[in-house]
Amino acid sequence: MSDDLVKRLTIKASIMEMGEQIAWGSDTSIMREASARIEELEANLAKAVAIAKDAIETMECGPFFPDREGRRLFAALAELKGQDDE
């Protein structure tokens, strides 16, 4: 799904960079689709960060998920989201 969007965006950008004509509105439609996908991914990432934070804070991770590793996971997720570790 997202691989197809990435390919289509790459092709569209290449066509535009070469100065070739494109169908009217085709550039904006793919931009809107990419925007919607980015919003969806950001929402999913925010949920993952919240779940990881809750798991670390309540230590519901179990014996196979030590506190140190949990904090590393949360830090990595927060970095992906563009936040500092709290």
FENZIJO-V346996 format. One record per residue. N is the residue number from 1. RES is the residue in three letters. PHI is phi in degrees with one decimal (999 if undefined). PSI is psi as a letter, one per 40 degrees, with the letter a starting at -180 (999 if undefined). Layout:
N	RES	PHI	PSI
N	RES	PHI	PSI
This chain:
1	MET	999	c
2	SER	-72.5	d
3	ASP	-61.6	d
4	ASP	-63.0	d
5	LEU	-63.6	d
6	VAL	-61.6	d
7	LYS	-61.9	d
8	ARG	-64.2	d
9	LEU	-64.1	d
10	THR	-63.8	d
11	ILE	-63.4	d
12	LYS	-61.8	d
13	ALA	-63.0	d
14	SER	-62.8	d
15	ILE	-61.7	d
16	MET	-66.9	d
17	GLU	-64.9	d
18	MET	-81.9	e
19	GLY	79.6	e
20	GLU	-75.7	i
21	GLN	-74.3	i
22	ILE	-125.4	i
23	ALA	-62.5	h
24	TRP	-58.4	h
25	GLY	88.1	e
26	SER	-69.6	d
27	ASP	-70.1	d
28	THR	-72.6	d
29	SER	-66.3	d
30	ILE	-71.3	d
31	MET	-66.2	d
32	ARG	-65.6	d
33	GLU	-63.6	d
34	ALA	-64.9	d
35	SER	-61.3	d
36	ALA	-63.7	d
37	ARG	-66.8	d
38	ILE	-62.2	d
39	GLU	-60.7	d
40	GLU	-62.8	d
41	LEU	-65.4	d
42	GLU	-64.5	d
43	ALA	-65.1	d
44	ASN	-63.8	d
45	LEU	-65.3	d
46	ALA	-61.2	d
47	LYS	-64.0	d
48	ALA	-63.2	d
49	VAL	-63.5	d
50	ALA	-63.3	d
51	ILE	-63.8	d
52	ALA	-62.4	d
53	LYS	-62.5	d
54	ASP	-61.5	d
55	ALA	-63.1	d
56	ILE	-68.6	d
57	GLU	-67.8	d
58	THR	-97.7	e
59	MET	55.6	f
60	GLU	-89.7	e
61	CYS	-82.5	d
62	GLY	86.4	i
63	PRO	-70.1	e
64	PHE	-91.4	e
65	PHE	-135.3	g
66	PRO	-58.7	i
67	ASP	-53.9	d
68	ARG	-60.7	d
69	GLU	-67.6	d
70	GLY	-62.1	d
71	ARG	-66.6	d
72	ARG	-64.5	d
73	LEU	-62.4	d
74	PHE	-61.8	d
75	ALA	-62.0	d
76	ALA	-65.6	d
77	LEU	-64.3	d
78	ALA	-64.1	d
79	GLU	-63.4	d
80	LEU	-61.2	d
81	LYS	-79.7	e
82	GLY	91.8	f
83	GLN	-117.4	i
84	ASP	-85.7	i
85	ASP	-65.0	h
86	GLU	-82.7	999
